[in-house]
Structure formats: structure tokens, C-alpha cells
Amino acid sequence: MKGYKKYYTKKIIWYVITLVIAVILNFLLPRLMPGDPVSAIAARTAVGMTSQTAIQKVYEDYVKAFGIDKPIYVQFFNYITNALKGNFGVSFIYYPRTVSDILARSIWWTVCLQLPAIIVGWLLGNILGAVAAYIKGAWDKAVLPVFLFLSNMPAFGMAIILQFFFAVYLKWFPASLGYGYDMIPNLSLKFIGSIIYHYQLPFWSIVLITIGGQAIGMRSMSIYELNADYVKYSRFLGIKDRKIVKYVFRNAMLPQITGLALSLGTMVGGALVAEMIFSYPGLGTTLLSAITGRDYPVISACTLIITIMVLIANLIVEILYGFIDPRIKAAQQE
Amino acid sequence: MNNLLKQVFRSSRFTIGFVIFIIMFITIIFYPLFVRDDPLAMIGGLFNKPGTYISVSDVLNTDYIDLKIDTSAAKLKSISIEDRQSMADWLVKFGNIKKSEININDIAALVKLWNENYSAAAAQTGLLYAEKQQYIRLNNQINKLINSGDQYIATKDDNGQLVEKDPVSPRAFVNSKDIINKKTFVLGTDNFGRDVLTELVAATGTSLKIGLVAGTIATFIGLLLGLLAGYVGGTLDDFILFITNLFTVIPSFILLVLISFSVGQSARGVMLTASIIGLTSWPWTARSVRSQVISLRNRDHVNLSKLSGHSLHKIIFTDILPYVASYVVMAFILQISSGILSEAQLSMLGLGPATTKVSTLGLMMNWAMQYKAPIAGAWWAFLPVILAITLISFSLNLMNTGLDQVFNPQLRD
């Protein structure tokens, strides 16, 4: 365990730096654009409002939260202190709800949907890919094009097809929302049942998309490993196929874990759009309604939260990678 | 070169991908030559079904021919399953018919039974007034279908009186070829009443353009940074690698959303969207080019070139670039397909190109979703678009894996 200390400290420091830069980008990008959109958005949002007190409150909150008249480094400092306190301002469209209140509700839906879906999809994809590489022949020939086609379908495409076929045409599952529209969230069995019932389509659409890409990667990695010299040598030695496959799988798995870390951002982006299709009450739907309503505080907070979530997930994957890859362990013990 | 092409096309995967792509490409180019309609012309209504629409007035003015076909049998098939079920329910409850005698799939027999037994005056205990009325309406509907006698066309004469022109018997037919005004919507119409097929072909073209522009920008930046980082090394390499790693971890989707939103609706054209996508998607290319260049850096021919005193750009262009060229082409192909996908995702969020002049695949999806096409059952408004996106990236990825197999012999089966 001692050997890992250096590795993990390095990783964590790197991620903290990344986080700082991500926060700066999140702050700076909208302000760098021509025409100072931040002020423009505040003005535009207030146009549709009828209540004078609401307009005034939004403006006041706005000036307070962003400090538009102050120099940019003061604005940034305010932004950081507010973000650390979990204060992202007041939503324009859901006035007077605070942004942190809105996000606190939606974030768990997204985490509970995407985390299991990506993990299950990743596992299934790797198993199917390894099996395809090992069995070869007709199975491989038939299954590979299906995987290829699946992996090239955009996540929202899969979501729409599942929604249309299973919800609208067959009416097996509900077409949208996270639970029955006539229910109030509580801990009754009926409510949990409704959640599980509504969970299926969004879940499987993300799983299917993930399977495709992972299976192809695993398949080519496994073929590469199966042709490696150590496999041939082990076969000559008469080591059982089962044991060899175990090593092959483990070796082929490592690049797949790195691949997962690298493609996590893309996956989450796709899954967020898939969430929108089902009006699932997560961050994707919140982001969509914020963009439609030009609700700048919500958009800014959403992008920040999603970035932080992806960074944390990446860090976890890298920490796990350190445990799994024997080379890292060896490097640390030198 | 010739040999290389031969080798590339021997890969069945590349060939299949190439053929799909070329077919789509040819369609994009030649379809507008045959169908000269404006792809964004609003001709139809909200989600008109696919099919040929013929002018009713033309039908009336065409000469009829009597065909000896029983038209009522086909018409009875239009009675919905729900109606058939409620007919069967009534017959079982109040018509003293056994359930086993009724087959709701045999509509002719069901209607016959219905006509023999149904009477609005029968005592229908347990039925609400509304339900009784429902059955009367259903009965009228069925009778109308069976007993459709001659219908009359009338025109107004000089005094404004309606004058009967001629009767149309239920068995009158016209030849559809004689009808001049007709319009075929192979894939129906979208929410604005635009012809989906024509729009789809135009949109695929625009999306491909977006992919090309985004892919070119991303590949150019990625190649430049990758070459510099890989060949020059040192602090520059550390710096570029740091930036690259940073942008692979920060989701490009989020950057896209932030930039697109900040740019504002008025400025967001097709080309700007493509440029934004290109500017956020280079890290992949930079990463892989860098690792390729590092493995090349210490080859003999590069060292020889260095000893001969060749300049930096000459070494990069003549000694390194040709070796990474195949890799760059593959990365470029992937960038095109991911660019098209990014545009679609952005547009679904309402951050795509803000234009009414052209259509893109993402915008078509966005409109279909805003008008709830899946719930309305209007499959033609979204399935072909999804299929088009999938086919483009499928063909491009097939080409990519095909090339990978050719240039990377270890992957060959």
C-alpha cells in the first residue's frame, strides 16, 4: 500500500488542477464571448416576466451573484466562494427556487441511471467481445456487424427507437418521466415499483449503446492478445485453455479500463441526451429546459456539476486501474 | 500507390463501408437533380403519412370505370380492433351469442352476426347512457360502410343552385395514372409539412459538410500539436500533453454546450457550429499522433536526416508525416463521424445551427422531438434520420477498421 502513495498523490493533484481549470473555463467561456452575454441574458430573461418584484429580485440576485460591474478577478472570486457554498443563484424560469435546490433533486436521478447503466453495459460489452474473439467463426461474423451498428447509433437514437417500439407501439413500458405522473414521491412499495418500471427503457438504451462500443474494443484487444507469443508458448507447454483465457482476458481488459476513463465524458454526454428523450427527471432534462428557457444560472451550474461528476468518475477508474495493473504496482515498489 | 489501393480494397470491411458511403454520397449529389423541389418547402400538413396523395377534384373529373369488386368487404376491415371487441362484448352480453362463436378477426361474420342481433331498443341493463349512444353510433358507422349507395357530385349552376352532375357508384374506379395532380411523399411529411425524403437528403449533405469542416479543423489542430509534442519533446511536449489530457477528461460535450450557448442564437450558423465542434474535438487526434511520432523519433532515417542538417519542418514533412499519414487519415474519418454525431446532440439540446435556410440531421431530430413524433406514432419523421446518422458513422467506422486491419497486420483475422 505504501508504494501506491506516490502514484495516487500524483493522480489526485493532477485531477485537482484539472478541476480548477474546468471551473475557470466554466466561468470564463460565457464571459469571453462578444457582446457580454451574461448581461444580455439577464435582460432577456426578465422580458417575459410580469411580476415587477420578480424582475427586480432576479436583477438584484444577478448583480449580487455575478457582480457584473466589478473587475473580472473579483467576479471570479465571488463565483468561486458562491460555488463552494453551494450557492449557484436563483433560477430564472423556476423563480424563486434556487439552482442548488433544482440540481439537488435531479442529480441523483442521473447518477442512479447512468452509473449502473454504464457499468452494466461495459461489463456485458467486454464479456461479449471476449467471447466473440475466443469463439470466432460464425458467431463472431454474425455478431460483430451488429455490435458495430449498435455502437454507431447515437445514444438518443437508441432511446427514441426503444421509446417508440416498447412504449408507443407495444405499450409495455411508459414513454416518459421517472415515475407515475399521478404519484407523490414517497417510500411506498407502489412508488418504488413505478420507479423501476419507468427505469427500464432509459437504462437499457444506455446499456445497449455502451455494449456496442466496448464489445468491439474488447474483441480486437482479445484477438491481439490471443495471437501473442505468450499464448502460443503456454499452449505448447500444455497449460489448460481456461487458464490461458484468464490471462488473455486480464491483459485485454487493461486497455479497456483506460478506454473507459477516456470515453466517459462522451458517454455521459450521449446519455444525458438520451435522458432528455424520456423526460427523465435528471440533469439532462434540467439542462434542456434551462437551455430552452435561457436559464443561465442553471446551465452554468449543470455544466459544472457534470464536469465534476465525470472528473470524479475518471479518478475512481484510475485508482482502480492502479490496483488491477501489476505493472503499476511493480513500478511503485522499485 | 496503386498497390496500396489494391490492398485497401481487399479488406472486405473497408469495401462495404466505402460502398455504403459512396451510395449515400451519390444520392446526396444526384437526388436534387431529379427532384428539384426546395427541400424546405412546406407542402403538406403536420406529420402526413407516407404515400401518394392524389387530388380529390381530379378524381371526380376523371372518367370512371365500373369494376366488379366487392368494395364493402375491404372497407369493413377499417373497423378498429377496439370497436370489434366492443361489438363482441355486446353480442355476448345482450345478443345471447356464445363467446366461442365470435371471432373478431373474421370481420364479415362478425358484422353479419351484429346485423342479425343488434337492436338499439333492446334492454341493455348495466350500460350507461353514454355507452348505449356509443353502440348506436357504432351501428350507424357499420351500416354506412355496408350500404354505401351511389354518392352524388353536384356543381353550382348559373343561378347558384346545386345541380346534380353524376352519380358515383361504390364500384366506380379511376386509373391513378390518369390523375394529373398527385404528390408522393415516400417518407411522409414532417411537423412543418415538408417532404421528409427530400429534406433528409439535403440534411445529410449539410451534416456531412459539418462533419468534414469539424473533422478538418480537429485533425489539423491535433496533427500540429501531436507532431510538435512528439518530435520536439521536452517542455513543449509536457505542456501540450498536459493540455491534451485536460481536454480529454473535461467532457467536450460540456464545452460544446457552454460555447454554443454563449455564442448566442443569432451568430450560430452551420459553419460556426462546425468550427466549434472542430475546436473541441482535437485531443484524441493529438494524443494518438503524439504517441506515433514518439515511436518514430529515434528511427535511423530520422537521425540521418537530423545529421544531414535538415530543417525541422523538412524532417517533419518528409521523414515523419508520411509514416503517420495512414494514422491521420483514420483519425480524420473518425472525426467526421463524431462531428456529425456532436452536431446532432447539440441540435437535440436546441443549441445546433440556428437557421431556417438549411436543415441538418440534428435539426430534423430536434423538430421531430419538439412535436413529439414518437408519441404521435409518426415514425417516418425520426427513424429515417436516426438511420441516416447511424449509416454514415457505420460506413465511416467500417472504413476505419478496414484501414486499421491493412496498416496494422496484427489485427488481421
Interface residues (C-beta under 8 A of the other chain):
Chain A: W14 Y15 T18 I21 A22 L25 N26 L29 P30 L32 M33 G35 P37 A40 K136 L148 F149 S151 N152 M153 P154 F156 G157 I160 I161 Q163 F164 A167 V168 Y169 A175 I216 S220 I223 Y224 N227 L262 L264 G265 T266 V268 G269 G270 L272 V273 M276 I277 L287 L288 I291 T292 I299 T303 I306 T307 V310 L311 N314
Chain B: N245 L246 T248 V249 I250 P251 S252 F253 I254 L255 V257 L258 I259 F261 S262 V263 G264 S337 L341 A344 Q345 M348 L349 G350 L351 M365 M369 P374 I375 G377 W379 F382 L383 I386 I389 T390 S393 F394 N397 L398 T401 Q410 L411 D413
